[in-house]
């Protein structure tokens, strides 16, 4: 029997039990219905505490039936996400979009984490007042005291 002693050096720590770890399971956002196509909302990317490729986010995906409103772009190696409006918003038809984002790491097998974005659409002042008539004719008595109302209209 041969007994040897030596030293083992670990180059990287691998812990495949770490699922993707975002700061929260849901994100609440607000956007006005008059937001233009191309409007971007900045989001912080997912965190994966694993080392090496196991901890590198290689893919983000926008999923779900409401995903048609937006596009997801990844920047700075996935640390920043841009949620970009790709279709006009119609608050009268839909005032809340529920968007699911998946983040997948580069491990083998890859692990995926999820977060839900609640995109609330706010109303905007986009309808001007409309008067009942285009012209009004008012006859004012010359003895009417100063400061008294002479006519009332509604829009």
CNS distance restraints for C-alpha pairs under 8 A (distance, minus, plus):
assign (resid  12 and name CA) (resid  51 and name CA) 6.25 0.50 0.50
assign (resid  12 and name CA) (resid  52 and name CA) 6.99 0.50 0.50
assign (resid  13 and name CA) (resid  50 and name CA) 7.34 0.50 0.50
assign (resid  13 and name CA) (resid  51 and name CA) 5.68 0.50 0.50
assign (resid  14 and name CA) (resid  50 and name CA) 6.07 0.50 0.50
assign (resid  14 and name CA) (resid  51 and name CA) 5.71 0.50 0.50
assign (resid  14 and name CA) (resid  52 and name CA) 7.72 0.50 0.50
assign (resid  14 and name CA) (resid  54 and name CA) 7.45 0.50 0.50
assign (resid  15 and name CA) (resid  50 and name CA) 5.70 0.50 0.50
assign (resid  15 and name CA) (resid  51 and name CA) 7.52 0.50 0.50
assign (resid  16 and name CA) (resid  50 and name CA) 6.80 0.50 0.50
assign (resid  16 and name CA) (resid  54 and name CA) 7.13 0.50 0.50
assign (resid  16 and name CA) (resid 107 and name CA) 7.88 0.50 0.50
assign (resid  18 and name CA) (resid  48 and name CA) 7.04 0.50 0.50
assign (resid  18 and name CA) (resid  49 and name CA) 6.48 0.50 0.50
assign (resid  18 and name CA) (resid  50 and name CA) 6.34 0.50 0.50
assign (resid  19 and name CA) (resid  48 and name CA) 6.76 0.50 0.50
assign (resid  19 and name CA) (resid 111 and name CA) 6.44 0.50 0.50
assign (resid  19 and name CA) (resid 112 and name CA) 7.07 0.50 0.50
assign (resid  19 and name CA) (resid 113 and name CA) 6.53 0.50 0.50
assign (resid  20 and name CA) (resid  46 and name CA) 6.70 0.50 0.50
assign (resid  20 and name CA) (resid  47 and name CA) 5.91 0.50 0.50
assign (resid  20 and name CA) (resid  48 and name CA) 4.69 0.50 0.50
assign (resid  20 and name CA) (resid  49 and name CA) 7.51 0.50 0.50
assign (resid  20 and name CA) (resid 103 and name CA) 7.35 0.50 0.50
assign (resid  20 and name CA) (resid 104 and name CA) 7.75 0.50 0.50
assign (resid  20 and name CA) (resid 105 and name CA) 7.66 0.50 0.50
assign (resid  20 and name CA) (resid 111 and name CA) 7.28 0.50 0.50
assign (resid  20 and name CA) (resid 112 and name CA) 6.46 0.50 0.50
assign (resid  20 and name CA) (resid 113 and name CA) 4.94 0.50 0.50
assign (resid  20 and name CA) (resid 114 and name CA) 7.99 0.50 0.50
assign (resid  21 and name CA) (resid  46 and name CA) 6.33 0.50 0.50
assign (resid  21 and name CA) (resid  47 and name CA) 5.09 0.50 0.50
assign (resid  21 and name CA) (resid  48 and name CA) 5.65 0.50 0.50
assign (resid  21 and name CA) (resid  49 and name CA) 7.52 0.50 0.50
assign (resid  21 and name CA) (resid 113 and name CA) 7.14 0.50 0.50
assign (resid  22 and name CA) (resid  45 and name CA) 7.68 0.50 0.50
assign (resid  22 and name CA) (resid  46 and name CA) 4.90 0.50 0.50
assign (resid  22 and name CA) (resid  47 and name CA) 5.50 0.50 0.50
assign (resid  22 and name CA) (resid 115 and name CA) 7.58 0.50 0.50
assign (resid  23 and name CA) (resid  46 and name CA) 7.84 0.50 0.50
assign (resid  23 and name CA) (resid  47 and name CA) 8.00 0.50 0.50
assign (resid  24 and name CA) (resid 115 and name CA) 7.37 0.50 0.50
assign (resid  25 and name CA) (resid 114 and name CA) 7.35 0.50 0.50
assign (resid  25 and name CA) (resid 115 and name CA) 4.91 0.50 0.50
assign (resid  25 and name CA) (resid 116 and name CA) 6.36 0.50 0.50
assign (resid  26 and name CA) (resid 115 and name CA) 5.56 0.50 0.50
assign (resid  26 and name CA) (resid 116 and name CA) 4.68 0.50 0.50
assign (resid  26 and name CA) (resid 117 and name CA) 5.69 0.50 0.50
assign (resid  26 and name CA) (resid 118 and name CA) 7.37 0.50 0.50
assign (resid  27 and name CA) (resid 115 and name CA) 7.54 0.50 0.50
assign (resid  27 and name CA) (resid 116 and name CA) 6.23 0.50 0.50
assign (resid  27 and name CA) (resid 117 and name CA) 4.65 0.50 0.50
assign (resid  27 and name CA) (resid 118 and name CA) 6.10 0.50 0.50
assign (resid  28 and name CA) (resid 117 and name CA) 5.95 0.50 0.50
assign (resid  28 and name CA) (resid 118 and name CA) 4.87 0.50 0.50
assign (resid  28 and name CA) (resid 119 and name CA) 6.33 0.50 0.50
assign (resid  28 and name CA) (resid 120 and name CA) 7.56 0.50 0.50
assign (resid  29 and name CA) (resid 117 and name CA) 7.15 0.50 0.50
assign (resid  29 and name CA) (resid 118 and name CA) 5.99 0.50 0.50
assign (resid  29 and name CA) (resid 119 and name CA) 4.85 0.50 0.50
assign (resid  29 and name CA) (resid 120 and name CA) 6.05 0.50 0.50
assign (resid  30 and name CA) (resid 119 and name CA) 5.70 0.50 0.50
assign (resid  30 and name CA) (resid 120 and name CA) 4.73 0.50 0.50
assign (resid  30 and name CA) (resid 121 and name CA) 5.99 0.50 0.50
assign (resid  30 and name CA) (resid 122 and name CA) 6.89 0.50 0.50
assign (resid  31 and name CA) (resid  35 and name CA) 6.95 0.50 0.50
assign (resid  31 and name CA) (resid 119 and name CA) 6.99 0.50 0.50
assign (resid  31 and name CA) (resid 120 and name CA) 6.22 0.50 0.50
assign (resid  31 and name CA) (resid 121 and name CA) 5.09 0.50 0.50
assign (resid  31 and name CA) (resid 122 and name CA) 6.02 0.50 0.50
assign (resid  32 and name CA) (resid 121 and name CA) 5.41 0.50 0.50
assign (resid  32 and name CA) (resid 122 and name CA) 4.54 0.50 0.50
assign (resid  32 and name CA) (resid 123 and name CA) 6.05 0.50 0.50
assign (resid  32 and name CA) (resid 124 and name CA) 6.30 0.50 0.50
assign (resid  33 and name CA) (resid  88 and name CA) 7.84 0.50 0.50
assign (resid  33 and name CA) (resid  89 and name CA) 5.33 0.50 0.50
assign (resid  33 and name CA) (resid  90 and name CA) 6.31 0.50 0.50
assign (resid  33 and name CA) (resid  91 and name CA) 5.96 0.50 0.50
assign (resid  33 and name CA) (resid 121 and name CA) 5.61 0.50 0.50
assign (resid  33 and name CA) (resid 122 and name CA) 5.75 0.50 0.50
assign (resid  33 and name CA) (resid 123 and name CA) 5.74 0.50 0.50
assign (resid  33 and name CA) (resid 124 and name CA) 6.33 0.50 0.50
assign (resid  34 and name CA) (resid  88 and name CA) 7.93 0.50 0.50
assign (resid  34 and name CA) (resid  89 and name CA) 7.19 0.50 0.50
assign (resid  34 and name CA) (resid 123 and name CA) 7.96 0.50 0.50
assign (resid  34 and name CA) (resid 124 and name CA) 6.51 0.50 0.50
assign (resid  34 and name CA) (resid 126 and name CA) 7.85 0.50 0.50
assign (resid  35 and name CA) (resid  39 and name CA) 6.46 0.50 0.50
assign (resid  35 and name CA) (resid  88 and name CA) 7.55 0.50 0.50
assign (resid  35 and name CA) (resid  89 and name CA) 7.51 0.50 0.50
assign (resid  36 and name CA) (resid  85 and name CA) 7.44 0.50 0.50
assign (resid  36 and name CA) (resid  88 and name CA) 6.91 0.50 0.50
assign (resid  37 and name CA) (resid  84 and name CA) 7.82 0.50 0.50
assign (resid  37 and name CA) (resid  85 and name CA) 5.18 0.50 0.50
assign (resid  37 and name CA) (resid  86 and name CA) 5.23 0.50 0.50
assign (resid  37 and name CA) (resid  87 and name CA) 5.87 0.50 0.50
assign (resid  37 and name CA) (resid  88 and name CA) 6.15 0.50 0.50
assign (resid  38 and name CA) (resid  84 and name CA) 5.64 0.50 0.50
assign (resid  38 and name CA) (resid  85 and name CA) 5.11 0.50 0.50
assign (resid  38 and name CA) (resid  86 and name CA) 6.02 0.50 0.50
assign (resid  39 and name CA) (resid  84 and name CA) 5.64 0.50 0.50
assign (resid  39 and name CA) (resid  85 and name CA) 5.35 0.50 0.50
assign (resid  40 and name CA) (resid  82 and name CA) 5.92 0.50 0.50
assign (resid  40 and name CA) (resid  83 and name CA) 5.50 0.50 0.50
assign (resid  40 and name CA) (resid  84 and name CA) 4.42 0.50 0.50
assign (resid  40 and name CA) (resid  85 and name CA) 6.46 0.50 0.50
assign (resid  41 and name CA) (resid  82 and name CA) 5.64 0.50 0.50
assign (resid  41 and name CA) (resid  83 and name CA) 5.07 0.50 0.50
assign (resid  41 and name CA) (resid  84 and name CA) 6.48 0.50 0.50
assign (resid  42 and name CA) (resid  80 and name CA) 6.95 0.50 0.50
assign (resid  42 and name CA) (resid  81 and name CA) 5.87 0.50 0.50
assign (resid  42 and name CA) (resid  82 and name CA) 4.84 0.50 0.50
assign (resid  42 and name CA) (resid  83 and name CA) 6.41 0.50 0.50
assign (resid  43 and name CA) (resid  80 and name CA) 5.95 0.50 0.50
assign (resid  43 and name CA) (resid  81 and name CA) 4.95 0.50 0.50
assign (resid  43 and name CA) (resid  82 and name CA) 6.16 0.50 0.50
assign (resid  43 and name CA) (resid  83 and name CA) 7.22 0.50 0.50
assign (resid  44 and name CA) (resid  79 and name CA) 6.03 0.50 0.50
assign (resid  44 and name CA) (resid  80 and name CA) 4.92 0.50 0.50
assign (resid  44 and name CA) (resid  81 and name CA) 6.03 0.50 0.50
assign (resid  45 and name CA) (resid  78 and name CA) 5.70 0.50 0.50
assign (resid  45 and name CA) (resid  79 and name CA) 4.41 0.50 0.50
assign (resid  45 and name CA) (resid  80 and name CA) 5.03 0.50 0.50
assign (resid  45 and name CA) (resid  81 and name CA) 5.80 0.50 0.50
assign (resid  46 and name CA) (resid  57 and name CA) 7.55 0.50 0.50
assign (resid  46 and name CA) (resid  78 and name CA) 7.62 0.50 0.50
assign (resid  46 and name CA) (resid  79 and name CA) 6.94 0.50 0.50
assign (resid  46 and name CA) (resid 103 and name CA) 6.79 0.50 0.50
assign (resid  47 and name CA) (resid  55 and name CA) 7.95 0.50 0.50
assign (resid  47 and name CA) (resid  57 and name CA) 7.97 0.50 0.50
assign (resid  48 and name CA) (resid  54 and name CA) 7.99 0.50 0.50
assign (resid  48 and name CA) (resid  55 and name CA) 4.89 0.50 0.50
assign (resid  48 and name CA) (resid  56 and name CA) 6.93 0.50 0.50
assign (resid  48 and name CA) (resid  57 and name CA) 7.34 0.50 0.50
assign (resid  48 and name CA) (resid 105 and name CA) 7.65 0.50 0.50
assign (resid  49 and name CA) (resid  55 and name CA) 5.86 0.50 0.50
assign (resid  50 and name CA) (resid  54 and name CA) 5.58 0.50 0.50
assign (resid  50 and name CA) (resid  55 and name CA) 4.21 0.50 0.50
assign (resid  50 and name CA) (resid  56 and name CA) 7.98 0.50 0.50
assign (resid  51 and name CA) (resid  55 and name CA) 5.07 0.50 0.50
assign (resid  51 and name CA) (resid  56 and name CA) 7.92 0.50 0.50
assign (resid  52 and name CA) (resid  56 and name CA) 6.72 0.50 0.50
assign (resid  53 and name CA) (resid 105 and name CA) 7.44 0.50 0.50
assign (resid  53 and name CA) (resid 106 and name CA) 5.21 0.50 0.50
assign (resid  53 and name CA) (resid 107 and name CA) 5.89 0.50 0.50
assign (resid  54 and name CA) (resid 105 and name CA) 6.01 0.50 0.50
assign (resid  54 and name CA) (resid 106 and name CA) 5.20 0.50 0.50
assign (resid  54 and name CA) (resid 107 and name CA) 4.06 0.50 0.50
assign (resid  54 and name CA) (resid 108 and name CA) 7.53 0.50 0.50
assign (resid  54 and name CA) (resid 110 and name CA) 7.72 0.50 0.50
assign (resid  55 and name CA) (resid 105 and name CA) 6.13 0.50 0.50
assign (resid  55 and name CA) (resid 106 and name CA) 6.95 0.50 0.50
assign (resid  55 and name CA) (resid 107 and name CA) 7.36 0.50 0.50
assign (resid  56 and name CA) (resid 105 and name CA) 5.38 0.50 0.50
assign (resid  56 and name CA) (resid 106 and name CA) 5.75 0.50 0.50
assign (resid  57 and name CA) (resid  77 and name CA) 7.84 0.50 0.50
assign (resid  57 and name CA) (resid  78 and name CA) 6.42 0.50 0.50
assign (resid  57 and name CA) (resid 103 and name CA) 6.50 0.50 0.50
assign (resid  57 and name CA) (resid 104 and name CA) 5.65 0.50 0.50
assign (resid  57 and name CA) (resid 105 and name CA) 4.25 0.50 0.50
assign (resid  57 and name CA) (resid 106 and name CA) 6.29 0.50 0.50
assign (resid  58 and name CA) (resid  78 and name CA) 7.64 0.50 0.50
assign (resid  58 and name CA) (resid 103 and name CA) 7.65 0.50 0.50
assign (resid  58 and name CA) (resid 104 and name CA) 5.99 0.50 0.50
assign (resid  58 and name CA) (resid 105 and name CA) 5.35 0.50 0.50
assign (resid  58 and name CA) (resid 106 and name CA) 5.68 0.50 0.50
assign (resid  59 and name CA) (resid 102 and name CA) 8.00 0.50 0.50
assign (resid  59 and name CA) (resid 103 and name CA) 5.74 0.50 0.50
assign (resid  59 and name CA) (resid 104 and name CA) 5.23 0.50 0.50
assign (resid  59 and name CA) (resid 105 and name CA) 7.00 0.50 0.50
assign (resid  60 and name CA) (resid  72 and name CA) 7.70 0.50 0.50
assign (resid  60 and name CA) (resid  74 and name CA) 7.37 0.50 0.50
assign (resid  60 and name CA) (resid 101 and name CA) 6.79 0.50 0.50
assign (resid  60 and name CA) (resid 102 and name CA) 5.56 0.50 0.50
assign (resid  60 and name CA) (resid 103 and name CA) 4.56 0.50 0.50
assign (resid  60 and name CA) (resid 104 and name CA) 6.51 0.50 0.50
assign (resid  61 and name CA) (resid  72 and name CA) 7.23 0.50 0.50
assign (resid  61 and name CA) (resid 101 and name CA) 5.60 0.50 0.50
assign (resid  61 and name CA) (resid 102 and name CA) 5.17 0.50 0.50
assign (resid  61 and name CA) (resid 103 and name CA) 6.64 0.50 0.50
assign (resid  62 and name CA) (resid  67 and name CA) 6.12 0.50 0.50
assign (resid  62 and name CA) (resid  71 and name CA) 7.32 0.50 0.50
assign (resid  62 and name CA) (resid  72 and name CA) 6.39 0.50 0.50
assign (resid  62 and name CA) (resid  99 and name CA) 6.85 0.50 0.50
assign (resid  62 and name CA) (resid 100 and name CA) 5.85 0.50 0.50
assign (resid  62 and name CA) (resid 101 and name CA) 4.71 0.50 0.50
assign (resid  62 and name CA) (resid 102 and name CA) 6.60 0.50 0.50
assign (resid  63 and name CA) (resid  67 and name CA) 5.74 0.50 0.50
assign (resid  63 and name CA) (resid  99 and name CA) 6.61 0.50 0.50
assign (resid  63 and name CA) (resid 100 and name CA) 5.22 0.50 0.50
assign (resid  63 and name CA) (resid 101 and name CA) 6.13 0.50 0.50
assign (resid  63 and name CA) (resid 102 and name CA) 7.44 0.50 0.50
assign (resid  64 and name CA) (resid  98 and name CA) 7.71 0.50 0.50
assign (resid  64 and name CA) (resid  99 and name CA) 6.24 0.50 0.50
assign (resid  64 and name CA) (resid 100 and name CA) 6.09 0.50 0.50
assign (resid  65 and name CA) (resid  99 and name CA) 7.98 0.50 0.50
assign (resid  66 and name CA) (resid  97 and name CA) 5.71 0.50 0.50
assign (resid  66 and name CA) (resid  98 and name CA) 5.95 0.50 0.50
assign (resid  66 and name CA) (resid  99 and name CA) 6.00 0.50 0.50
assign (resid  67 and name CA) (resid  71 and name CA) 7.55 0.50 0.50
assign (resid  67 and name CA) (resid  98 and name CA) 7.87 0.50 0.50
assign (resid  67 and name CA) (resid  99 and name CA) 5.84 0.50 0.50
assign (resid  67 and name CA) (resid 100 and name CA) 7.80 0.50 0.50
assign (resid  68 and name CA) (resid  86 and name CA) 7.76 0.50 0.50
assign (resid  68 and name CA) (resid  87 and name CA) 7.57 0.50 0.50
assign (resid  69 and name CA) (resid  85 and name CA) 6.11 0.50 0.50
assign (resid  69 and name CA) (resid  86 and name CA) 5.71 0.50 0.50
assign (resid  69 and name CA) (resid  87 and name CA) 5.21 0.50 0.50
assign (resid  69 and name CA) (resid  88 and name CA) 7.56 0.50 0.50
assign (resid  69 and name CA) (resid  89 and name CA) 7.65 0.50 0.50
assign (resid  70 and name CA) (resid  83 and name CA) 6.41 0.50 0.50
assign (resid  70 and name CA) (resid  84 and name CA) 5.34 0.50 0.50
assign (resid  70 and name CA) (resid  85 and name CA) 4.53 0.50 0.50
assign (resid  70 and name CA) (resid  86 and name CA) 5.01 0.50 0.50
assign (resid  70 and name CA) (resid  87 and name CA) 6.93 0.50 0.50
assign (resid  71 and name CA) (resid  83 and name CA) 5.84 0.50 0.50
assign (resid  71 and name CA) (resid  84 and name CA) 5.05 0.50 0.50
assign (resid  71 and name CA) (resid  85 and name CA) 6.48 0.50 0.50
assign (resid  71 and name CA) (resid  86 and name CA) 6.38 0.50 0.50
assign (resid  72 and name CA) (resid  81 and name CA) 6.72 0.50 0.50
assign (resid  72 and name CA) (resid  82 and name CA) 5.74 0.50 0.50
assign (resid  72 and name CA) (resid  83 and name CA) 4.82 0.50 0.50
assign (resid  72 and name CA) (resid  84 and name CA) 6.23 0.50 0.50
assign (resid  73 and name CA) (resid  81 and name CA) 5.63 0.50 0.50
assign (resid  73 and name CA) (resid  82 and name CA) 5.01 0.50 0.50
assign (resid  73 and name CA) (resid  83 and name CA) 6.57 0.50 0.50
assign (resid  73 and name CA) (resid  84 and name CA) 7.52 0.50 0.50
assign (resid  74 and name CA) (resid  78 and name CA) 5.15 0.50 0.50
assign (resid  74 and name CA) (resid  79 and name CA) 7.56 0.50 0.50
assign (resid  74 and name CA) (resid  80 and name CA) 6.06 0.50 0.50
assign (resid  74 and name CA) (resid  81 and name CA) 4.61 0.50 0.50
assign (resid  74 and name CA) (resid  82 and name CA) 6.36 0.50 0.50
assign (resid  75 and name CA) (resid  79 and name CA) 6.58 0.50 0.50
assign (resid  75 and name CA) (resid  80 and name CA) 5.18 0.50 0.50
assign (resid  75 and name CA) (resid  81 and name CA) 6.01 0.50 0.50
assign (resid  75 and name CA) (resid  82 and name CA) 7.62 0.50 0.50
assign (resid  76 and name CA) (resid  80 and name CA) 6.00 0.50 0.50
assign (resid  89 and name CA) (resid  94 and name CA) 7.86 0.50 0.50
assign (resid  89 and name CA) (resid 121 and name CA) 7.68 0.50 0.50
assign (resid  90 and name CA) (resid  94 and name CA) 6.16 0.50 0.50
assign (resid  90 and name CA) (resid  95 and name CA) 7.56 0.50 0.50
assign (resid  91 and name CA) (resid  95 and name CA) 4.72 0.50 0.50
assign (resid  91 and name CA) (resid 121 and name CA) 6.13 0.50 0.50
assign (resid  91 and name CA) (resid 122 and name CA) 7.18 0.50 0.50
assign (resid  91 and name CA) (resid 123 and name CA) 6.66 0.50 0.50
assign (resid  94 and name CA) (resid 121 and name CA) 7.86 0.50 0.50
assign (resid  95 and name CA) (resid 120 and name CA) 5.97 0.50 0.50
assign (resid  95 and name CA) (resid 121 and name CA) 4.86 0.50 0.50
assign (resid  95 and name CA) (resid 122 and name CA) 7.19 0.50 0.50
assign (resid  96 and name CA) (resid 118 and name CA) 6.81 0.50 0.50
assign (resid  96 and name CA) (resid 119 and name CA) 5.67 0.50 0.50
assign (resid  96 and name CA) (resid 120 and name CA) 4.67 0.50 0.50
assign (resid  96 and name CA) (resid 121 and name CA) 5.97 0.50 0.50
assign (resid  97 and name CA) (resid 118 and name CA) 5.97 0.50 0.50
assign (resid  97 and name CA) (resid 119 and name CA) 4.99 0.50 0.50
assign (resid  97 and name CA) (resid 120 and name CA) 6.53 0.50 0.50
assign (resid  97 and name CA) (resid 121 and name CA) 7.92 0.50 0.50
assign (resid  98 and name CA) (resid 116 and name CA) 6.92 0.50 0.50
assign (resid  98 and name CA) (resid 117 and name CA) 5.88 0.50 0.50
assign (resid  98 and name CA) (resid 118 and name CA) 4.90 0.50 0.50
assign (resid  98 and name CA) (resid 119 and name CA) 6.32 0.50 0.50
assign (resid  99 and name CA) (resid 116 and name CA) 5.72 0.50 0.50
assign (resid  99 and name CA) (resid 117 and name CA) 4.95 0.50 0.50
assign (resid  99 and name CA) (resid 118 and name CA) 6.41 0.50 0.50
assign (resid  99 and name CA) (resid 119 and name CA) 7.46 0.50 0.50
assign (resid 100 and name CA) (resid 114 and name CA) 6.87 0.50 0.50
assign (resid 100 and name CA) (resid 115 and name CA) 5.87 0.50 0.50
assign (resid 100 and name CA) (resid 116 and name CA) 4.50 0.50 0.50
assign (resid 100 and name CA) (resid 117 and name CA) 6.12 0.50 0.50
assign (resid 101 and name CA) (resid 114 and name CA) 5.63 0.50 0.50
assign (resid 101 and name CA) (resid 115 and name CA) 5.41 0.50 0.50
assign (resid 101 and name CA) (resid 116 and name CA) 6.25 0.50 0.50
assign (resid 101 and name CA) (resid 117 and name CA) 7.54 0.50 0.50
assign (resid 102 and name CA) (resid 112 and name CA) 6.47 0.50 0.50
assign (resid 102 and name CA) (resid 113 and name CA) 5.66 0.50 0.50
assign (resid 102 and name CA) (resid 114 and name CA) 4.49 0.50 0.50
assign (resid 102 and name CA) (resid 115 and name CA) 6.67 0.50 0.50
assign (resid 103 and name CA) (resid 112 and name CA) 5.47 0.50 0.50
assign (resid 103 and name CA) (resid 113 and name CA) 5.37 0.50 0.50
assign (resid 103 and name CA) (resid 114 and name CA) 6.36 0.50 0.50
assign (resid 104 and name CA) (resid 110 and name CA) 6.42 0.50 0.50
assign (resid 104 and name CA) (resid 111 and name CA) 5.64 0.50 0.50
assign (resid 104 and name CA) (resid 112 and name CA) 4.30 0.50 0.50
assign (resid 104 and name CA) (resid 113 and name CA) 6.59 0.50 0.50
assign (resid 105 and name CA) (resid 110 and name CA) 5.51 0.50 0.50
assign (resid 105 and name CA) (resid 111 and name CA) 5.68 0.50 0.50
assign (resid 105 and name CA) (resid 112 and name CA) 6.55 0.50 0.50
assign (resid 106 and name CA) (resid 110 and name CA) 5.62 0.50 0.50
assign (resid 106 and name CA) (resid 111 and name CA) 7.82 0.50 0.50
assign (resid 107 and name CA) (resid 111 and name CA) 6.89 0.50 0.50
assign (resid 129 and name CA) (resid 155 and name CA) 5.58 0.50 0.50
assign (resid 130 and name CA) (resid 155 and name CA) 5.07 0.50 0.50
assign (resid 131 and name CA) (resid 153 and name CA) 7.91 0.50 0.50
assign (resid 131 and name CA) (resid 154 and name CA) 6.44 0.50 0.50
assign (resid 131 and name CA) (resid 155 and name CA) 4.32 0.50 0.50
assign (resid 132 and name CA) (resid 154 and name CA) 7.32 0.50 0.50
assign (resid 132 and name CA) (resid 155 and name CA) 6.61 0.50 0.50
assign (resid 138 and name CA) (resid 151 and name CA) 7.24 0.50 0.50
assign (resid 140 and name CA) (resid 144 and name CA) 7.45 0.50 0.50
assign (resid 140 and name CA) (resid 150 and name CA) 6.77 0.50 0.50
assign (resid 144 and name CA) (resid 148 and name CA) 7.02 0.50 0.50
